[in-house]
Amino acid sequence: MKNKIKSIAFDADDTLWVNEPYFQEAEKQFCMLLEDYLPQHSVSQELFKTEMKNLHLYGYGVKGFVLCMIETASRISNATVPVKLIDEIITIGHDLLFKPIELLSGVSDALEQLKDDYRLIVATKGDLLDQQRKLKNSGLEDYFHHIEIMSDKKVSDYQKLLKHLDCKPENFLMLGNSIKSDILPVLELGGYAGHIPYYVTWAHEQHEPDLKHENFVELKSIDNILSYL
């Protein structure tokens, strides 16, 4: 890996900064709002069904999450949910959009050490405006040569990114917390990938961790990649 890598891409949410705990907190608040209709764990299951049904329409991010909460509330209440409760759901979404940016340990130091030797990229899913705002507020923007906010992270999406970067797969390293989104598609293309586990993962992104591949490394934290490079 050491002599091949020219471009290093980083996932953003739960790789550079905290994200999923905020969504889980918001989901808990939503489930509490609806507990007069269903037990909280059942509300959570219904919300996930709605999210999966609409993923191809809304993509990833806060806005789609809010729409899915409203749809779920309407469905499980048989369209009797009061307007006041809808207002509270919208407030949950607004609060998510204004959460502070909390960088994960080692991120700034790792980027500082890598920036002069590699072309650094952000490759992340999510809502365009929200991710742009988070990157700006993170203070990390100047480290990156290119920012790619992707509608999804499948093989074809990475192919488009590599073409835009004029980068061969064997010269590309992707770092992220999701085996499903950040690791497997890149390995399939012949690139390198490093998994940085985060203590909580959205159900849609969960994948069996036991992965063996010659181009794959399992890291304890983001700065561990320095020893591989």
C-alpha positions, -999 to 999 in steps of 0.1 A, spaced: 0 0 0 27 24 10 41 32 -24 8 30 -44 -15 54 -27 -19 89 -41 -54 99 -31 -70 93 3 -108 97 7 -125 101 40 -161 95 49 -174 124 70 -202 113 94 -188 92 123 -154 91 106 -144 128 108 -171 140 132 -200 127 154 -233 120 136 -252 88 143 -256 94 181 -275 126 173 -298 107 149 -304 80 176 -312 107 201 -337 123 177 -353 89 170 -357 83 207 -375 116 210 -397 107 181 -406 73 196 -415 89 229 -439 113 210 -457 84 195 -459 60 225 -496 67 229 -501 48 196 -474 21 198 -446 10 222 -414 29 215 -395 -1 201 -424 -7 176 -424 30 166 -387 26 159 -393 -5 137 -420 13 118 -397 43 112 -370 21 98 -394 5 74 -404 39 62 -368 50 58 -360 19 37 -391 23 16 -382 59 8 -344 57 6 -344 57 -32 -365 88 -32 -351 109 -4 -315 97 -1 -296 101 31 -298 130 56 -319 150 80 -346 162 55 -355 127 44 -354 116 80 -380 142 90 -403 133 61 -401 97 72 -409 106 108 -440 125 96 -451 97 73 -446 71 101 -466 92 125 -494 95 101 -495 58 93 -494 45 129 -520 70 140 -543 62 111 -539 99 100 -552 112 133 -519 126 145 -524 162 158 -507 192 141 -489 200 174 -471 167 172 -461 173 136 -447 206 148 -427 188 174 -413 164 148 -402 193 126 -385 208 157 -366 175 162 -353 179 126 -343 215 131 -324 206 162 -305 179 143 -295 205 117 -280 227 143 -261 202 163 -225 213 170 -196 197 150 -177 174 173 -145 162 157 -135 126 165 -102 119 182 -71 122 161 -88 136 130 -70 170 128 -35 155 136 -40 128 109 -50 153 82 -22 176 91 4 148 87 -12 135 54 -19 167 36 15 173 21 20 138 7 -14 128 -5 -44 143 -23 -71 143 4 -108 139 -5 -141 139 14 -164 113 0 -196 112 20 -233 106 17 -260 129 29 -279 161 22 -259 186 1 -265 217 21 -262 200 55 -229 183 47 -215 215 32 -225 233 64 -209 207 86 -177 207 66 -175 245 68 -181 245 106 -157 217 112 -126 238 103 -113 210 81 -122 223 47 -88 236 38 -73 201 41 -92 187 12 -85 188 -25 -120 178 -35 -154 174 -17 -178 147 -31 -212 146 -15 -227 114 -29 -263 103 -33 -251 68 -26 -219 48 -22 -221 19 -46 -195 7 -70 -208 30 -98 -206 60 -75 -170 53 -67 -163 48 -104 -176 83 -111 -155 97 -83 -123 80 -95 -130 92 -130 -134 128 -118 -102 126 -98 -84 109 -127 -72 83 -102 -67 46 -107 -83 23 -81 -49 9 -71 -39 45 -62 -70 51 -41 -76 46 -4 -110 50 13 -113 54 50 -147 52 68 -168 36 95 -192 16 73 -181 -17 59 -211 -17 36 -206 18 21 -170 27 26 -152 -6 22 -168 -32 1 -175 -11 -31 -139 2 -31 -124 -33 -27 -146 -45 -55 -131 -18 -78 -95 -29 -68 -88 0 -45 -76 1 -9 -99 6 21 -95 11 58 -123 5 83 -124 28 114 -151 13 136 -175 37 155 -193 25 186 -227 30 171 -238 23 135 -272 29 118 -290 -4 112 -289 1 74 -251 3 74 -244 -27 97 -224 -55 82 -206 -86 96 -171 -73 106 -151 -104 98 -137 -93 64 -105 -106 49 -90 -90 18 -54 -81 8 -64 -45 2 -82 -41 35 -70 -28 69 -89 -27 102 -79 4 122 -86 13 158 -86 51 151 -81 74 121 -45 81 130 -36 44 128 -35 47 90 -2 66 94 16 34 103 4 17 71 15 45 49 
